Amino acid sequence: MDQRKRKRMESNRESARRSRMRKQKHLDDLVGQITELKKDNNQILTSINFTTHRYLNIEAENSVLRAQMTELSQRLDSLNDILHYLNREGIEYTPDCFTNPFNVPYLNQQPPIMASAHIFQY
């Protein structure tokens, strides 16, 4: 009976040792997962920061482009108003009169306004 008892104790010790080894391996695996997840988390945070920075730059560029579009739309509306006025009044114009405003035919038909130095004297 002593031999049976001793064998049983030895078997229990071996079982306990295997259980501790499994526990330690499981703990080591969890620590490895933590390390890997922390690394992945840092990469994701870096990616988020980069994407946020890029988004803010693009948003700023879009704001500038929107402002330019508004300004150009207003200028186009003004030019269309001028064309409408010129057409309504029957005034002849050339397409380059808008890029060179001193080349408008109706301005060249009138005598230029002249100023002399004596009008500035008291």
DSSP file (Angstrom, degrees, kcal/mol; ACC not computed):
  #  RESIDUE AA STRUCTURE BP1 BP2  ACC     N-H-->O    O-->H-N    N-H-->O    O-->H-N    TCO  KAPPA ALPHA  PHI   PSI    X-CA   Y-CA   Z-CA
    1    1 A M     >        0   0    0      0, 0.0     4,-2.5     0, 0.0     5,-0.2   0.000 360.0 360.0 360.0 -33.4    0.0    0.0    0.0
    2    2 A D  H  >  +     0   0    0      1,-0.2     4,-2.7     2,-0.2     5,-0.2   0.894 360.0  51.3 -60.6 -39.3    2.9    2.3    0.6
    3    3 A Q  H  > S+     0   0    0      2,-0.2     4,-2.6     1,-0.2    -1,-0.2   0.903 109.8  49.3 -66.5 -40.4    4.0    1.9   -2.9
    4    4 A R  H  > S+     0   0    0      2,-0.2     4,-2.4     1,-0.2    -2,-0.2   0.917 112.8  47.6 -63.3 -43.3    0.5    2.7   -4.2
    5    5 A K  H  X S+     0   0    0     -4,-2.5     4,-2.5     2,-0.2    -2,-0.2   0.914 112.8  48.2 -64.7 -43.7    0.4    5.8   -2.1
    6    6 A R  H  X S+     0   0    0     -4,-2.7     4,-2.5     2,-0.2    -2,-0.2   0.903 111.7  49.9 -64.5 -41.4    3.9    6.9   -3.2
    7    7 A K  H  X S+     0   0    0     -4,-2.6     4,-2.5     2,-0.2    -2,-0.2   0.898 111.0  49.9 -63.1 -41.8    3.0    6.3   -6.8
    8    8 A R  H  X S+     0   0    0     -4,-2.4     4,-2.6     2,-0.2    -2,-0.2   0.919 110.8  48.9 -63.9 -44.2   -0.2    8.3   -6.4
    9    9 A M  H  X S+     0   0    0     -4,-2.5     4,-2.5     2,-0.2    -2,-0.2   0.912 111.9  49.2 -62.6 -43.1    1.7   11.2   -4.7
   10   10 A E  H  X S+     0   0    0     -4,-2.5     4,-2.4     2,-0.2    -2,-0.2   0.910 111.3  49.4 -62.5 -42.2    4.3   11.1   -7.6
   11   11 A S  H  X S+     0   0    0     -4,-2.5     4,-2.4     2,-0.2    -2,-0.2   0.903 110.9  50.0 -63.5 -41.5    1.5   11.2  -10.1
   12   12 A N  H  X S+     0   0    0     -4,-2.6     4,-2.6     2,-0.2    -2,-0.2   0.907 110.1  50.5 -64.1 -41.2   -0.1   14.1   -8.4
   13   13 A R  H  X S+     0   0    0     -4,-2.5     4,-2.6     2,-0.2    -2,-0.2   0.923 111.5  47.9 -61.5 -44.1    3.2   16.0   -8.3
   14   14 A E  H  X S+     0   0    0     -4,-2.4     4,-2.6     2,-0.2    -2,-0.2   0.907 112.2  49.3 -63.8 -41.9    3.7   15.4  -12.0
   15   15 A S  H  X S+     0   0    0     -4,-2.4     4,-2.2     2,-0.2    -2,-0.2   0.909 111.8  48.7 -63.0 -42.7    0.1   16.5  -12.7
   16   16 A A  H  X S+     0   0    0     -4,-2.6     4,-2.5     2,-0.2    -2,-0.2   0.897 110.6  51.5 -64.8 -40.3    0.6   19.7  -10.6
   17   17 A R  H  X S+     0   0    0     -4,-2.6     4,-2.4     2,-0.2    -2,-0.2   0.933 111.0  47.1 -62.5 -45.8    3.9   20.4  -12.4
   18   18 A R  H  X S+     0   0    0     -4,-2.6     4,-2.7     1,-0.2    -2,-0.2   0.889 111.3  52.3 -61.9 -38.7    2.2   20.1  -15.8
   19   19 A S  H  X S+     0   0    0     -4,-2.2     4,-2.5     2,-0.2    -2,-0.2   0.918 110.0  47.6 -63.8 -43.8   -0.6   22.3  -14.6
   20   20 A R  H  X S+     0   0    0     -4,-2.5     4,-2.7     2,-0.2    -2,-0.2   0.897 111.9  50.7 -63.1 -39.5    1.9   25.0  -13.5
   21   21 A M  H  X S+     0   0    0     -4,-2.4     4,-2.7     2,-0.2    -2,-0.2   0.919 110.7  48.2 -65.0 -42.8    3.7   24.7  -16.8
   22   22 A R  H  X S+     0   0    0     -4,-2.7     4,-2.6     2,-0.2    -2,-0.2   0.922 112.6  49.3 -61.9 -43.1    0.4   25.1  -18.7
   23   23 A K  H  X S+     0   0    0     -4,-2.5     4,-2.6     2,-0.2    -2,-0.2   0.924 111.9  47.9 -61.2 -45.2   -0.5   28.1  -16.6
   24   24 A Q  H  X S+     0   0    0     -4,-2.7     4,-2.8     2,-0.2    -2,-0.2   0.906 112.3  49.4 -63.8 -41.4    2.9   29.7  -17.2
   25   25 A K  H  X S+     0   0    0     -4,-2.7     4,-2.6     2,-0.2    -2,-0.2   0.915 111.3  49.4 -63.5 -42.2    2.7   29.1  -20.9
   26   26 A H  H  X S+     0   0    0     -4,-2.6     4,-2.3     2,-0.2    -2,-0.2   0.916 111.9  48.7 -62.0 -43.0   -0.8   30.6  -20.9
   27   27 A L  H  X S+     0   0    0     -4,-2.6     4,-2.4     2,-0.2    -2,-0.2   0.915 111.4  49.6 -63.1 -43.6    0.5   33.6  -19.0
   28   28 A D  H  X S+     0   0    0     -4,-2.8     4,-2.3     1,-0.2    -2,-0.2   0.900 110.3  51.1 -61.9 -41.0    3.5   34.0  -21.4
   29   29 A D  H  X S+     0   0    0     -4,-2.6     4,-2.3     2,-0.2    -2,-0.2   0.908 110.1  49.4 -62.7 -41.4    1.1   33.8  -24.4
   30   30 A L  H  X S+     0   0    0     -4,-2.3     4,-2.5     2,-0.2    -2,-0.2   0.900 109.9  50.5 -64.6 -41.3   -1.1   36.6  -22.8
   31   31 A V  H  X S+     0   0    0     -4,-2.4     4,-2.3     2,-0.2    -1,-0.2   0.907 110.7  50.3 -62.8 -41.0    1.9   38.8  -22.2
   32   32 A G  H  X S+     0   0    0     -4,-2.3     4,-2.5     2,-0.2    -2,-0.2   0.898 110.0  49.9 -62.8 -41.0    2.9   38.3  -25.9
   33   33 A Q  H  X S+     0   0    0     -4,-2.3     4,-3.0     2,-0.2     5,-0.2   0.904 109.1  52.3 -63.6 -40.6   -0.6   39.2  -27.0
   34   34 A I  H  X S+     0   0    0     -4,-2.5     4,-2.5     2,-0.2    -2,-0.2   0.936 110.5  47.8 -60.3 -46.0   -0.4   42.3  -24.8
   35   35 A T  H  X S+     0   0    0     -4,-2.3     4,-2.1     1,-0.2    -2,-0.2   0.927 114.1  46.5 -60.2 -45.7    2.9   43.3  -26.4
   36   36 A E  H  X S+     0   0    0     -4,-2.5     4,-2.6     1,-0.2    -2,-0.2   0.906 113.0  49.0 -64.4 -42.7    1.5   42.7  -29.9
   37   37 A L  H  X S+     0   0    0     -4,-3.0     4,-2.7     2,-0.2    -1,-0.2   0.874 109.7  51.8 -66.9 -36.9   -1.7   44.6  -29.2
   38   38 A K  H  X S+     0   0    0     -4,-2.5     4,-2.3    -5,-0.2    -1,-0.2   0.912 110.9  48.5 -64.2 -41.1    0.2   47.6  -27.8
   39   39 A K  H  X S+     0   0    0     -4,-2.1     4,-2.1     2,-0.2    -2,-0.2   0.936 113.0  47.1 -63.2 -46.5    2.3   47.7  -30.9
   40   40 A D  H  X S+     0   0    0     -4,-2.6     4,-2.4     1,-0.2    -2,-0.2   0.901 110.9  52.9 -60.7 -41.3   -0.8   47.5  -33.1
   41   41 A N  H  X S+     0   0    0     -4,-2.7     4,-2.6     1,-0.2    -1,-0.2   0.904 108.3  49.7 -62.1 -42.3   -2.5   50.2  -31.0
   42   42 A N  H  X S+     0   0    0     -4,-2.3     4,-2.4     2,-0.2    -1,-0.2   0.897 110.7  50.1 -63.9 -40.1    0.5   52.5  -31.5
   43   43 A Q  H  X S+     0   0    0     -4,-2.1     4,-2.3     2,-0.2    -2,-0.2   0.908 111.5  48.5 -64.4 -41.0    0.5   51.9  -35.3
   44   44 A I  H  X S+     0   0    0     -4,-2.4     4,-2.7     2,-0.2    -2,-0.2   0.916 111.1  50.1 -65.3 -43.0   -3.2   52.7  -35.4
   45   45 A L  H  X S+     0   0    0     -4,-2.6     4,-2.6     2,-0.2    -2,-0.2   0.904 110.8  49.7 -62.2 -41.0   -2.7   55.9  -33.3
   46   46 A T  H  X S+     0   0    0     -4,-2.4     4,-2.5     2,-0.2    -1,-0.2   0.921 112.1  48.2 -61.9 -43.6    0.1   57.0  -35.7
   47   47 A S  H  X S+     0   0    0     -4,-2.3     4,-2.7     2,-0.2    -2,-0.2   0.900 111.4  49.9 -63.8 -41.5   -2.2   56.3  -38.7
   48   48 A I  H  X S+     0   0    0     -4,-2.7     4,-2.9     2,-0.2     5,-0.2   0.925 111.4  48.8 -63.7 -44.4   -5.0   58.2  -37.1
   49   49 A N  H  X S+     0   0    0     -4,-2.6     4,-2.5     2,-0.2    -2,-0.2   0.921 113.2  46.9 -61.8 -44.2   -2.8   61.2  -36.3
   50   50 A F  H  X S+     0   0    0     -4,-2.5     4,-2.5     2,-0.2    -2,-0.2   0.930 114.3  47.0 -62.7 -45.6   -1.4   61.2  -39.9
   51   51 A T  H  X S+     0   0    0     -4,-2.7     4,-2.7     2,-0.2    -2,-0.2   0.895 112.2  50.2 -65.0 -40.6   -4.9   60.9  -41.4
   52   52 A T  H  X S+     0   0    0     -4,-2.9     4,-2.6     2,-0.2    -1,-0.2   0.925 111.2  48.6 -63.0 -44.7   -6.2   63.7  -39.1
   53   53 A H  H  X S+     0   0    0     -4,-2.5     4,-2.1    -5,-0.2    -2,-0.2   0.921 113.5  46.9 -61.3 -44.1   -3.4   66.0  -40.0
   54   54 A R  H  X S+     0   0    0     -4,-2.5     4,-2.6     2,-0.2    -2,-0.2   0.907 111.0  52.2 -64.9 -41.4   -3.9   65.3  -43.7
   55   55 A Y  H  X S+     0   0    0     -4,-2.7     4,-2.8     1,-0.2    -2,-0.2   0.921 109.2  49.6 -59.7 -45.4   -7.7   65.8  -43.3
   56   56 A L  H  X S+     0   0    0     -4,-2.6     4,-2.2     2,-0.2    -1,-0.2   0.897 111.4  49.2 -63.7 -39.9   -7.1   69.2  -41.7
   57   57 A N  H  X S+     0   0    0     -4,-2.1     4,-2.3     2,-0.2    -1,-0.2   0.922 113.3  46.1 -63.9 -43.3   -4.7   70.3  -44.5
   58   58 A I  H  X S+     0   0    0     -4,-2.6     4,-2.6     2,-0.2    -2,-0.2   0.886 111.3  52.6 -67.5 -37.8   -7.2   69.2  -47.1
   59   59 A E  H  X S+     0   0    0     -4,-2.8     4,-2.0     2,-0.2    -1,-0.2   0.903 110.0  48.4 -63.9 -40.7  -10.1   71.0  -45.3
   60   60 A A  H  X S+     0   0    0     -4,-2.2     4,-2.0     2,-0.2    -2,-0.2   0.919 112.0  49.0 -64.7 -43.2   -8.0   74.2  -45.2
   61   61 A E  H  X S+     0   0    0     -4,-2.3     4,-2.6     1,-0.2    -2,-0.2   0.897 109.6  52.4 -63.0 -39.6   -7.3   73.9  -48.9
   62   62 A N  H  X S+     0   0    0     -4,-2.6     4,-2.8     2,-0.2    -1,-0.2   0.881 106.4  53.6 -63.6 -37.5  -11.0   73.3  -49.6
   63   63 A S  H  X S+     0   0    0     -4,-2.0     4,-2.3     2,-0.2    -1,-0.2   0.922 110.0  47.1 -62.2 -43.5  -11.8   76.4  -47.7
   64   64 A V  H  X S+     0   0    0     -4,-2.0     4,-2.6     1,-0.2    -2,-0.2   0.932 113.1  48.7 -62.7 -45.1   -9.4   78.4  -49.8
   65   65 A L  H  X S+     0   0    0     -4,-2.6     4,-2.6     1,-0.2    -2,-0.2   0.883 110.3  51.3 -64.3 -38.1  -10.8   76.9  -53.0
   66   66 A R  H  X S+     0   0    0     -4,-2.8     4,-2.5     2,-0.2    -1,-0.2   0.920 110.6  48.6 -63.6 -42.6  -14.4   77.6  -51.9
   67   67 A A  H  X S+     0   0    0     -4,-2.3     4,-2.5     2,-0.2    -2,-0.2   0.916 112.6  48.2 -63.4 -42.4  -13.5   81.2  -51.2
   68   68 A Q  H  X S+     0   0    0     -4,-2.6     4,-2.8     1,-0.2     5,-0.2   0.902 110.6  51.5 -64.0 -40.0  -11.8   81.5  -54.6
   69   69 A M  H  X S+     0   0    0     -4,-2.6     4,-2.5     2,-0.2    -2,-0.2   0.912 110.3  49.0 -63.1 -42.1  -14.8   79.9  -56.3
   70   70 A T  H  X S+     0   0    0     -4,-2.5     4,-2.4     2,-0.2    -2,-0.2   0.934 112.9  47.3 -62.3 -45.8  -17.1   82.4  -54.6
   71   71 A E  H  X S+     0   0    0     -4,-2.5     4,-2.4     1,-0.2    -2,-0.2   0.926 113.7  47.0 -61.9 -45.2  -14.9   85.3  -55.7
   72   72 A L  H  X S+     0   0    0     -4,-2.8     4,-2.6     1,-0.2    -1,-0.2   0.872 110.7  52.6 -66.5 -36.1  -14.7   84.0  -59.3
   73   73 A S  H  X S+     0   0    0     -4,-2.5     4,-2.5    -5,-0.2    -1,-0.2   0.910 110.1  48.4 -64.2 -41.4  -18.5   83.4  -59.4
   74   74 A Q  H  X S+     0   0    0     -4,-2.4     4,-2.4     2,-0.2    -2,-0.2   0.906 111.9  49.0 -65.2 -41.2  -19.1   87.0  -58.2
   75   75 A R  H  X S+     0   0    0     -4,-2.4     4,-2.6     2,-0.2    -2,-0.2   0.911 111.4  49.8 -64.1 -41.2  -16.7   88.3  -60.9
   76   76 A L  H  X S+     0   0    0     -4,-2.6     4,-2.6     2,-0.2    -2,-0.2   0.912 110.2  50.4 -63.1 -42.7  -18.4   86.2  -63.5
   77   77 A D  H  X S+     0   0    0     -4,-2.5     4,-2.3     2,-0.2    -2,-0.2   0.915 111.0  49.5 -60.3 -42.6  -21.8   87.5  -62.4
   78   78 A S  H  X S+     0   0    0     -4,-2.4     4,-2.4     2,-0.2    -2,-0.2   0.922 111.5  48.0 -63.0 -44.2  -20.4   91.1  -62.7
   79   79 A L  H  X S+     0   0    0     -4,-2.6     4,-2.7     1,-0.2    -1,-0.2   0.894 111.0  51.0 -64.5 -38.8  -19.0   90.5  -66.1
   80   80 A N  H  X S+     0   0    0     -4,-2.6     4,-2.5     2,-0.2    -1,-0.2   0.888 109.2  51.5 -64.9 -37.9  -22.3   89.0  -67.2
   81   81 A D  H  X S+     0   0    0     -4,-2.3     4,-2.5     2,-0.2    -2,-0.2   0.912 110.5  48.8 -62.8 -41.9  -24.1   92.0  -65.9
   82   82 A I  H  X S+     0   0    0     -4,-2.4     4,-3.0     2,-0.2    -2,-0.2   0.934 111.7  48.7 -63.8 -45.4  -21.8   94.3  -67.9
   83   83 A L  H  X S+     0   0    0     -4,-2.7     4,-2.7     1,-0.2     5,-0.2   0.914 110.9  50.7 -60.2 -42.3  -22.3   92.2  -71.0
   84   84 A H  H  X S+     0   0    0     -4,-2.5     4,-2.5     2,-0.2    -1,-0.2   0.919 112.0  47.3 -61.3 -43.6  -26.1   92.4  -70.5
   85   85 A Y  H  X S+     0   0    0     -4,-2.5     4,-2.5     2,-0.2     6,-0.2   0.933 112.7  48.4 -62.7 -46.7  -25.9   96.2  -70.1
   86   86 A L  H  X>S+     0   0    0     -4,-3.0     5,-2.3     1,-0.2     4,-0.6   0.904 114.2  46.3 -63.0 -41.0  -23.7   96.6  -73.2
   87   87 A N  H ><5S+     0   0    0     -4,-2.7     3,-0.5    -5,-0.2    -1,-0.2   0.903 112.8  50.0 -66.3 -41.1  -26.0   94.4  -75.2
   88   88 A R  H 3<5S+     0   0    0     -4,-2.5    -2,-0.2     1,-0.2    -1,-0.2   0.883 114.2  44.2 -65.3 -38.6  -29.1   96.2  -73.9
   89   89 A E  H 3<5S-     0   0    0     -4,-2.5    -1,-0.2    -5,-0.2    -2,-0.2   0.526 110.6-121.3 -84.9  -5.7  -27.6   99.6  -74.7
   90   90 A G  T <<5 +     0   0    0     -4,-0.6     2,-0.4    -3,-0.5    -3,-0.2   0.761  55.3 158.5  73.1  24.6  -26.4   98.5  -78.1
   91   91 A I      < -     0   0    0     -5,-2.3    -1,-0.2    -6,-0.2     2,-0.2  -0.684  38.2-129.6 -85.7 130.3  -22.8   99.3  -77.3
   92   92 A E        +     0   0    0     -2,-0.4    14,-0.5    12,-0.0     2,-0.3  -0.546  34.2 169.4 -79.1 143.1  -20.2   97.5  -79.4
   93   93 A Y        -     0   0    0     -2,-0.2    11,-0.1    12,-0.1   -10,-0.0  -0.984  28.1-131.7-148.7 157.8  -17.4   95.8  -77.6
   94   94 A T    >   -     0   0    0     -2,-0.3     3,-2.1     9,-0.2     4,-0.3  -0.817  30.3-114.7-108.2 153.6  -14.7   93.3  -78.4
   95   95 A P  G >  S+     0   0    0      0, 0.0     3,-0.9     0, 0.0     4,-0.3   0.802 114.2  57.8 -58.9 -28.0  -14.0   90.2  -76.3
   96   96 A D  G >> S+     0   0    0      1,-0.2     4,-2.2     2,-0.2     3,-0.5   0.504  79.5  89.5 -82.5   0.0  -10.6   91.5  -75.2
   97   97 A C  G <4 S+     0   0    0     -3,-2.1    -1,-0.2     1,-0.2     6,-0.2   0.733  84.9  55.0 -67.7 -18.4  -12.1   94.7  -73.7
   98   98 A F  G <4 S+     0   0    0     -3,-0.9    -1,-0.2    -4,-0.3    -2,-0.2   0.756 112.1  40.8 -85.2 -24.3  -12.5   92.8  -70.5
   99   99 A T  T <4 S+     0   0    0     -3,-0.5    -2,-0.2    -4,-0.3    -1,-0.2   0.724 128.9  31.9 -90.9 -24.1   -8.8   91.9  -70.3
  100  100 A N  S >< S-     0   0    0     -4,-2.2     3,-2.3     1,-0.1    -1,-0.3  -0.773  71.5-176.5-129.3  86.1   -7.7   95.3  -71.5
  101  101 A P  G >  S+     0   0    0      0, 0.0     3,-0.8     0, 0.0    -1,-0.1   0.664  79.0  63.4 -64.0 -16.4  -10.3   97.8  -70.2
  102  102 A F  G 3  S+     0   0    0      1,-0.2    -5,-0.1     5,-0.0    -4,-0.1   0.439  91.9  67.5 -85.7   2.5   -8.7  100.8  -72.0
  103  103 A N  G <   +     0   0    0     -3,-2.3    -1,-0.2    -6,-0.2    -9,-0.2   0.100  66.4 128.4-106.3  20.8   -9.4   99.1  -75.4
  104  104 A V    X>  -     0   0    0     -3,-0.8     4,-1.5    -7,-0.2     3,-1.0  -0.667  57.9-139.4 -78.9 126.0  -13.2   99.5  -75.1
  105  105 A P  H 3> S+     0   0    0      0, 0.0     4,-1.0     0, 0.0    -1,-0.1   0.868  99.1  54.4 -56.4 -41.2  -14.4  101.2  -78.4
  106  106 A Y  H 3> S+     0   0    0    -14,-0.5     4,-0.5     1,-0.2   -13,-0.1   0.784 106.8  52.4 -69.5 -23.0  -17.0  103.4  -76.7
  107  107 A L  H X4 S+     0   0    0     -3,-1.0     3,-0.6     1,-0.2    -1,-0.2   0.858 107.5  52.3 -73.7 -35.0  -14.3  104.8  -74.4
  108  108 A N  H 3< S+     0   0    0     -4,-1.5    -2,-0.2     1,-0.2    -1,-0.2   0.658 100.4  63.5 -75.4 -14.8  -12.1  105.6  -77.4
  109  109 A Q  H 3< S+     0   0    0     -4,-1.0    -1,-0.2     2,-0.1    -2,-0.2   0.751  94.3  69.4 -80.6 -24.0  -14.9  107.6  -79.1
  110  110 A Q  S << S-     0   0    0     -3,-0.6     3,-0.1    -4,-0.5     0, 0.0  -0.670  95.1-103.4 -95.0 148.9  -15.1  110.2  -76.4
  111  111 A P        -     0   0    0      0, 0.0    -2,-0.1     0, 0.0    -1,-0.1  -0.433  45.4-103.4 -67.4 145.1  -12.4  112.8  -75.8
  112  112 A P        -     0   0    0      0, 0.0     2,-0.5     0, 0.0    -4,-0.0  -0.316  33.6-107.6 -67.4 152.5  -10.2  112.0  -72.8
  113  113 A I        -     0   0    0     -3,-0.1     2,-0.4     2,-0.0    -3,-0.0  -0.700  39.3-157.8 -81.5 126.9  -10.7  113.9  -69.6
  114  114 A M        -     0   0    0     -2,-0.5     2,-0.4    -3,-0.0    -1,-0.0  -0.828   9.4-166.2-110.3 145.2   -7.9  116.3  -69.2
  115  115 A A        -     0   0    0     -2,-0.4     2,-0.3     3,-0.0    -2,-0.0  -0.959   4.8-157.4-126.1 147.4   -6.7  117.9  -65.9
  116  116 A S    >   -     0   0    0     -2,-0.4     3,-1.3     1,-0.1     4,-0.3  -0.864  29.3-114.6-122.6 161.3   -4.3  120.7  -65.5
  117  117 A A  G >  S+     0   0    0     -2,-0.3     3,-1.4     1,-0.3     4,-0.2   0.777 107.2  69.5 -64.7 -27.3   -2.1  121.7  -62.6
  118  118 A H  G >  S+     0   0    0      1,-0.3     3,-0.9     2,-0.2    -1,-0.3   0.707  86.3  66.8 -70.9 -16.6   -4.1  125.0  -62.0
  119  119 A I  G <  S+     0   0    0     -3,-1.3    -1,-0.3     1,-0.2    -2,-0.2   0.696  97.9  54.8 -75.7 -14.1   -7.2  123.2  -60.8
  120  120 A F  G <  S+     0   0    0     -3,-1.4     2,-0.3    -4,-0.3    -1,-0.2   0.489  90.6  93.0 -93.5  -2.5   -5.3  122.0  -57.8
  121  121 A Q    <         0   0    0     -3,-0.9    -3,-0.0    -4,-0.2     0, 0.0  -0.643 360.0 360.0 -89.9 150.3   -4.3  125.5  -56.8
  122  122 A Y              0   0    0     -2,-0.3    -1,-0.1     0, 0.0    -3,-0.1   0.429 360.0 360.0 -87.3 360.0   -6.4  127.4  -54.3
